Amino acid sequence: MQLAAIFSIVGFLLLIIGGAMLLPMGVSFFYGEQWPAFLAGAAVTVLLGWVLYFVFRGRSPAQLRHREALAVVGLSWALAIVMSSLPLHLSGEFASYSDALFEACSGMTATGATVMSNVEAAGRGVLLWRSLTHWLGGMGFIVLSLAVLPLLSLGGMQLYKAELPSPSPDRLRPHIKDIVKLLWRIYLFLTLLAWLGFCLGGMSVFDALNHAMSSLSSGGFSTKNGSIGAYNSPLLEWMCIVFMTAAGVNFSLYFWLLRRRSVWLNEELRYYLGLILLCSAGVWVLLSAGGDMAWPEALRRSFFQVSALISTTGFSSADYGQWPASVHFLLIAAMLAGACAGSTGGGPKIIRWLIFFKFVFSELKQVMHPRSINSININRQPLDRSVITAVSGFLGLYFCCFFLIALALVLTGMNLETSFSASLACLGNIGPGLGELGPAHTYAALPAAAKWILSLAMLLGRLEIFPVLVLFMPSFWRQ
């Protein structure tokens, strides 16, 4: 294990986080708010990053191995969350450090679960920092570093794959640093487009910036207590539907689109859009049948909420906790599906479910026709058996973590329904759940132990479990 390489890269990533704190510090200073909190947080983060980077950079190897890449991803995200919580805790906006850490973890992992009961009373610097952690964590600050630091272009593919694991390789291997730069330009362009659109739709410049960063990162933090629904604007909701859906698409497809390649042949994209249409239509029919909502409003609410949940953005335009129980079934299906691999969204990912169900059908055919030879194809290409095994293993581990987290929450004193809702919402990086953790509620009332458990759940979900779990294996750290 090349510890020097790990520490130097983690140090540089902390320098990025510390530098990013200067933006909300400037906003807080302009409005006469808690700017010393951000100054102190930035100073501590930059100092730690500087020590790690400059002390160990001269002893880094010429090439990162996969094991070092996993260690960099796990350690850097954990430290970034801890450092991001410092200005939040020092600002005085949060009742305890547990709350500040939970909020920082929710921001950096683009989850959107919050402990803030009155967001509109918070300082602008705090609100901007929450959204900025979304934006950095959405695309991944390690991927950002691949675009700007020559040191990290060595072993760049290992870091890229470790942070954005995908069972279906996107074939972006040549010139990884150039590709990542292009992906970040696309991400920035879509964010600016959303910012402009929200401004034209009636939001203030500040609110539009925060919601643009939250939308494209699949985060979900809002500057309003009622989220997007507080604006009561059909235009803003439809624009948000478009940007949330776009954030859930594999960003590699935008690259191929710019290269004038057809992306419609991508099976994951077709199933992702098809699932949004199918679930939205089902929710629309059920809401309209109740007679409490006119069909145009029901259509808009249905598409908005399904898009928000399947992309794991977590915005809300209404309190869907009050909708019929039959609707909740479809919303849970959207939560469990997740976005596309290589997107800013969370969840198990559409591609994994697609491979899993194709594998199940293939096994059923094998039972009926034992002598037949069945191959599993994705995008007209046969899958290697190791990919199928990895997908099955991941889904099994994902649901094991889901049940274990729910059990741990029950042991803290939470009831069974709330525990399962919280586990699903945080492990899937969705944010709001159902019942007592629906869009009309926050996580503030949960015990401190539950907030720490859910913070770990959010990190597990964002990094897709393995880069976090391997850090706890003694054999992983042996030479």
C-alpha positions in Angstrom: 0.0 0.0 0.0 1.5 3.3 -1.2 0.4 5.5 1.7 2.4 8.6 0.4 0.3 8.6 -2.8 -2.9 8.3 -0.8 -2.1 11.1 1.6 -0.8 13.5 -1.1 -3.9 13.1 -3.2 -6.3 13.4 -0.2 -4.4 16.5 0.8 -4.9 18.1 -2.6 -8.6 17.3 -2.5 -8.9 19.0 0.9 -7.3 22.1 -0.7 -10.2 22.1 -3.2 -12.7 21.9 -0.3 -11.0 24.6 1.7 -10.8 26.9 -1.3 -14.5 26.4 -2.1 -15.4 27.7 1.4 -14.2 31.1 0.4 -17.2 31.7 -1.9 -19.9 31.3 0.9 -17.5 33.2 3.2 -17.6 36.2 0.8 -21.4 36.0 0.6 -21.6 35.9 4.4 -19.3 38.8 4.7 -21.3 40.8 2.2 -24.5 40.3 4.1 -22.9 40.7 7.5 -23.5 37.1 8.6 -21.3 34.3 10.0 -18.3 34.8 7.8 -15.7 34.0 10.6 -17.2 30.4 10.7 -16.2 29.9 7.0 -12.8 31.6 7.5 -12.0 29.2 10.4 -13.3 26.2 8.5 -11.3 27.1 5.4 -8.1 27.7 7.4 -8.3 24.3 9.1 -9.1 22.5 5.9 -6.4 24.2 3.8 -3.8 23.7 6.6 -4.5 20.0 6.8 -4.6 19.7 3.0 -1.3 21.6 2.6 0.5 19.4 5.1 -0.7 16.2 3.6 -0.1 17.3 0.0 3.3 19.0 0.3 4.8 16.5 2.8 3.9 13.4 0.8 3.8 14.5 -2.8 7.5 13.9 -3.5 7.2 10.2 -2.4 4.2 9.4 -4.7 4.6 6.5 -7.2 4.4 6.9 -10.9 1.1 5.0 -11.2 -1.8 4.4 -8.8 -3.0 0.9 -8.3 -6.7 0.0 -7.9 -6.2 -0.5 -4.1 -4.8 3.0 -3.6 -7.6 4.5 -5.7 -10.2 2.9 -3.4 -8.4 4.2 -0.3 -8.2 7.7 -1.8 -11.9 7.7 -2.6 -13.0 6.4 0.8 -10.7 8.6 2.9 -11.1 11.8 0.9 -14.9 11.7 1.0 -14.9 11.0 4.7 -12.5 13.8 5.4 -14.3 16.2 3.0 -17.5 15.6 4.9 -15.9 16.3 8.3 -14.2 19.5 7.0 -17.4 20.6 5.3 -19.2 20.3 8.6 -16.9 22.7 10.4 -18.3 26.0 9.1 -21.9 24.7 9.5 -21.2 23.9 13.2 -19.3 27.1 13.9 -22.1 29.2 12.2 -24.5 28.5 15.1 -27.3 27.4 12.8 -27.3 23.8 14.1 -28.1 22.6 17.5 -25.2 20.1 17.8 -22.2 18.8 15.9 -24.2 15.7 15.0 -26.7 17.9 13.1 -23.9 19.8 11.3 -22.2 16.6 10.3 -25.5 15.1 9.1 -26.2 18.2 7.0 -22.6 18.2 5.5 -22.8 14.5 4.7 -26.2 15.0 3.1 -24.8 17.9 1.0 -21.6 16.2 -0.1 -23.3 13.0 -1.0 -26.1 14.9 -2.9 -28.7 13.3 -0.7 -30.8 16.3 0.4 -32.0 15.1 3.8 -32.0 18.0 6.2 -32.2 18.7 9.9 -33.1 22.4 9.3 -36.7 23.1 10.3 -36.7 26.7 9.0 -34.4 26.9 6.0 -35.6 30.4 5.2 -34.3 31.8 8.5 -30.7 30.5 7.8 -27.9 32.8 6.6 -27.2 33.0 2.9 -23.7 31.8 3.3 -24.9 28.6 5.0 -27.5 28.1 2.2 -24.9 28.6 -0.5 -22.5 26.2 1.2 -25.1 23.5 1.4 -25.8 23.8 -2.3 -22.1 24.1 -3.2 -21.4 20.8 -1.4 -24.2 19.3 -3.5 -22.6 20.6 -6.7 -19.1 19.4 -5.9 -20.2 16.0 -4.6 -22.7 15.5 -7.5 -20.1 15.1 -10.2 -17.5 14.2 -7.6 -14.6 16.4 -6.5 -12.2 13.6 -7.3 -13.3 13.7 -10.9 -12.8 17.5 -10.7 -9.2 16.9 -9.5 -8.5 14.6 -12.5 -9.3 17.6 -14.7 -7.0 20.1 -13.0 -4.1 18.3 -11.3 -1.5 16.6 -13.5 -0.4 14.4 -10.5 -3.8 12.8 -10.5 -3.7 12.0 -14.2 -1.4 9.2 -13.1 -3.7 6.4 -12.3 -6.6 8.6 -13.3 -8.7 5.8 -14.6 -8.4 3.9 -11.3 -9.7 6.9 -9.4 -12.5 7.5 -12.0 -13.6 3.9 -11.8 -13.3 3.8 -8.0 -15.5 6.9 -7.5 -18.0 6.2 -10.3 -18.3 2.4 -10.4 -20.4 1.1 -13.2 -21.2 -2.5 -14.3 -21.3 -1.2 -17.9 -18.0 0.5 -18.9 -18.6 3.7 -20.9 -15.4 3.2 -23.0 -14.0 6.7 -22.0 -10.6 5.2 -21.3 -8.4 7.1 -23.7 -7.2 10.5 -22.5 -9.2 10.3 -19.3 -8.2 13.8 -18.1 -9.5 15.4 -21.3 -12.7 13.4 -21.1 -13.3 14.4 -17.5 -12.7 18.1 -18.4 -15.3 17.8 -21.1 -17.8 16.2 -18.7 -17.3 19.0 -16.2 -17.9 21.5 -19.0 -21.2 19.8 -19.8 -22.0 19.8 -16.1 -21.2 23.5 -15.8 -23.1 24.4 -18.9 -26.3 22.5 -17.7 -26.0 24.2 -14.4 -25.7 27.7 -16.0 -28.6 26.8 -18.2 -30.7 25.8 -15.2 -29.7 29.0 -13.4 -30.8 31.2 -16.3 -34.0 29.2 -16.7 -35.0 29.5 -13.0 -34.2 33.2 -13.1 -36.5 33.7 -16.1 -39.1 31.6 -14.3 -39.4 34.0 -11.5 -36.8 33.0 -8.9 -34.3 35.5 -7.4 -30.7 35.2 -8.7 -29.6 33.7 -5.4 -32.5 31.2 -5.2 -32.0 30.2 -8.8 -28.3 29.5 -8.3 -29.0 27.3 -5.3 -31.7 25.4 -7.1 -29.7 25.0 -10.3 -26.8 23.4 -8.3 -29.2 21.2 -6.4 -31.0 20.1 -9.6 -28.0 19.2 -11.7 -26.3 17.4 -8.7 -29.4 15.4 -7.9 -29.1 16.9 -4.5 -32.4 18.5 -3.4 -31.5 21.2 -0.9 -33.8 24.2 -1.3 -33.8 27.7 0.0 -37.5 27.4 0.8 -39.2 25.4 3.5 -41.7 24.2 0.9 -39.0 23.3 -1.6 -40.1 23.9 -5.3 -43.7 23.8 -4.3 -43.3 27.1 -2.3 -43.1 29.0 -5.6 -46.5 27.6 -6.8 -45.3 27.9 -10.4 -46.1 25.3 -13.0 -43.4 26.7 -15.3 -40.7 26.3 -12.6 -41.9 22.7 -11.9 -41.7 21.7 -15.5 -38.3 23.2 -15.9 -37.2 21.4 -12.8 -38.5 18.1 -14.2 -36.4 18.5 -17.3 -33.2 19.3 -15.3 -33.7 16.6 -12.7 -34.3 14.0 -15.5 -31.2 15.3 -17.3 -29.1 14.9 -14.1 -30.1 11.3 -13.9 -28.8 10.4 -17.3 -25.3 8.9 -17.8 -23.1 11.9 -18.5 -21.1 9.8 -21.0 -24.1 9.9 -23.3 -23.8 13.7 -23.5 -20.2 13.2 -24.6 -21.3 10.8 -27.3 -24.1 13.2 -28.3 -21.5 15.9 -28.8 -19.6 13.5 -31.0 -22.8 13.1 -33.1 -23.3 9.5 -32.1 -26.7 8.0 -31.5 -27.6 7.6 -27.8 -31.1 6.1 -28.2 -29.6 2.6 -28.7 -28.4 2.8 -25.1 -30.7 0.4 -23.2 -30.3 2.0 -19.8 -31.4 5.4 -21.1 -34.5 3.9 -22.7 -35.5 2.0 -19.6 -34.8 5.1 -17.4 -37.1 7.3 -19.5 -39.6 4.6 -19.9 -39.8 4.0 -16.1 -40.3 7.7 -15.5 -43.2 7.7 -18.0 -44.7 4.5 -16.7 -44.6 5.4 -13.0 -45.8 9.0 -13.7 -48.7 7.7 -15.7 -49.7 5.4 -12.9 -49.5 8.1 -10.3 -51.4 10.5 -12.5 -54.3 8.0 -12.9 -54.4 7.2 -9.2 -54.4 10.9 -8.2 -57.0 11.9 -10.9 -59.2 9.0 -9.8 -59.4 10.4 -6.3 -61.1 13.5 -7.6 -59.2 15.8 -5.2 -56.9 17.1 -8.0 -57.6 18.4 -11.5 -56.0 16.2 -14.2 -53.5 18.9 -15.4 -52.3 19.5 -11.9 -52.2 15.8 -11.2 -50.1 15.2 -14.4 -47.6 17.9 -13.4 -47.3 16.7 -9.8 -46.9 13.1 -10.9 -44.1 13.8 -13.3 -42.4 16.1 -10.9 -42.4 13.7 -7.9 -41.5 10.6 -9.9 -38.6 12.4 -11.7 -37.4 13.8 -8.3 -37.4 10.3 -6.7 -36.0 8.2 -9.6 -33.2 10.7 -10.2 -32.8 10.8 -6.4 -33.0 14.6 -6.4 -35.6 14.7 -3.7 -37.3 18.0 -4.5 -41.0 18.2 -3.7 -43.8 20.2 -5.1 -46.4 18.7 -2.8 -46.6 16.6 0.4 -46.8 13.2 -1.3 -47.0 11.7 2.2 -50.7 12.6 2.1 -51.3 10.9 -1.2 -53.1 7.5 -1.3 -51.2 4.4 -0.2 -51.5 3.0 -3.7 -49.5 5.9 -5.0 -46.8 5.2 -2.4 -46.2 1.8 -4.0 -45.2 3.5 -7.3 -43.1 6.1 -5.5 -41.2 3.4 -3.6 -40.6 1.6 -6.9 -39.1 4.9 -8.2 -36.9 5.2 -5.1 -35.6 1.6 -5.5 -34.8 2.0 -9.2 -32.2 4.8 -8.9 -30.8 6.8 -11.8 -28.4 5.8 -14.6 -24.9 4.7 -13.9 -22.4 7.6 -14.5 -25.0 10.2 -13.6 -25.1 12.4 -10.5 -28.0 10.4 -9.1 -27.8 7.6 -6.5 -29.7 4.4 -5.9 -28.8 0.9 -7.2 -28.9 2.2 -10.8 -31.1 1.2 -13.7 -28.3 -0.7 -15.5 -27.9 -3.1 -12.5 -31.6 -3.9 -12.4 -31.6 -4.4 -16.2 -28.7 -6.9 -16.0 -30.2 -8.6 -13.0 -33.6 -9.2 -14.6 -32.1 -10.3 -17.9 -30.0 -12.8 -15.9 -33.2 -14.1 -14.1 -35.0 -14.5 -17.4 -32.0 -16.2 -18.9 -31.9 -18.7 -16.0 -35.6 -19.4 -16.4 -35.0 -20.2 -20.1 -32.2 -22.4 -19.1 -34.5 -24.4 -16.8 -37.0 -24.9 -19.5 -34.4 -25.6 -22.2 -31.4 -27.2 -20.4 -29.4 -27.6 -23.6 -29.9 -24.0 -24.9 -27.1 -21.5 -24.8 -28.3 -18.1 -23.6 -26.2 -15.0 -23.6 -27.0 -11.7 -21.8 -26.6 -8.7 -24.0 -26.5 -5.0 -23.1 -26.5 -2.5 -25.9 -26.2 -5.5 -28.3 -22.9 -6.6 -26.7 -22.6 -9.8 -24.7 -21.8 -9.4 -21.0 -19.0 -11.2 -19.3 -20.0 -13.6 -16.6 -17.9 -11.6 -14.1 -20.1 -8.5 -14.6 -23.3 -10.5 -13.9 -21.7 -11.9 -10.8 -20.6 -8.4 -9.6 -24.1 -7.0 -10.2 -25.8 -9.8 -8.3 -23.3 -9.4 -5.5 -23.8 -5.7 -5.3 -27.6 -5.8 -5.2 -27.4 -8.5 -2.5 -25.0 -6.4 -0.4 -27.1 -3.3 -1.1 -30.2 -4.8 0.4 -28.2 -6.4 3.3 -27.0 -2.9 4.2 -30.5 -1.5 3.8 -31.9 -4.0 6.4 -28.9 -3.7 8.7 -29.2 0.1 8.8 -33.0 -0.1 9.4 -32.3 -2.6 12.3 -29.7 -0.3 13.8 -32.1 2.6 13.6 -34.8 0.5 15.4 -32.2 -0.1 18.2 -31.9 3.7 18.6 -35.6 3.9 19.5 -37.1 4.7 16.1 -40.3 2.9 15.0 -40.1 0.3 12.3 -41.8 2.4 9.5 -39.6 5.4 10.1 -36.5 3.3 10.3 -37.1 1.6 6.9 -38.1 4.9 5.3 -34.9 6.6 6.6 -32.7 3.7 5.5 -34.2 3.7 2.0 -34.0 7.4 1.6 -30.4 7.8 2.9 -28.8 4.7 1.4 -30.4 5.6 -1.9 -29.3 9.3 -1.6 -32.9 10.4 -2.1 -33.4 12.7 0.9 -37.1 12.8 1.9 -38.7 9.5 2.7 -42.3 8.5 3.7 -44.3 8.9 6.8 -42.6 10.9 9.5 -39.7 11.7 7.2 -41.8 12.8 4.2 -41.3 16.1 2.4 -43.2 18.1 5.0 -40.8 16.9 7.8 -37.1 17.0 8.6 -34.6 14.6 10.3 -34.2 17.0 13.2 -36.2 15.0 15.7 -34.1 11.8 15.2 -31.7 10.7 18.0 -28.1 11.7 17.6 -27.1 8.1 17.2 -29.5 7.7 14.3 -28.0 10.7 12.5 -24.6 9.2 12.7 -25.9 5.9 11.4 -27.7 7.7 8.5 -24.6 9.7 7.7 -22.7 6.5 7.2 -25.6 5.2 5.1 -25.4 8.3 2.8 -21.7 7.8 2.3 -22.2 4.1 1.6 -24.8 4.9 -1.0 -22.9 7.7 -2.7 -19.7 5.6 -3.1 -21.7 2.4 -3.8 -20.6 0.6 -0.6 -17.3 -1.1 -1.6 -14.8 1.9 -1.3 -16.2 2.5 2.3 -16.3 -1.1 3.5 -12.8 -2.0 2.3 -11.4 0.6 4.6 -12.5 -1.5 7.6 -10.7 -4.6 6.4 -7.2 -5.1 8.0 -6.0 -7.0 5.0 -6.7 -4.0 2.8 -4.0 -2.0 4.5 -1.3 -4.6 4.6 1.7 -4.2 2.2 
